[in-house]
């Protein structure tokens, strides 16, 4: 399984976090932390499987703040600690995620989060709300990073 090249059907969100690259990578790869911040504002998660290795599965349910449970099935395709994580989402909508981590300074890390679609239809549906929801996700990540930093 390979990483798909960016195309006109790619949603990109970026943010610089005030945390070192190892802390940011840990927040993305340790389910103890990841379950606390993954998803937009108000969502919670139940992780059923999190096998962080190429070919490993990530199976979870996102619980919406008002109603709804959203089943997510993913398979990891590449992990390059602490620089990159990529996975294919197997449940609808189908897309690939590439998360890139770039050390800016000893205590600042830039994250680039890409959602790469094969289907123009799925891209058009998701692009209407994903950028805003990705920002909410990043807001939650910032709070989780504060907790991680307080432990080190």
Secondary structure, DSSP 8 states (H G I E B T S, - for coil): -------TTEEEEEEEESS-HHHHHHHHH-HHHHHHH-SSTT-EEEEEEE--STT-EEEEEEE-SSS-EEEEEEEEEEEETTTEEEEEE-SSS--EEEEEEEEEETTEEEEEEEEE-S-HHHHHHHHTTHHHHHHHHHHHHHHHHHHHHHH-
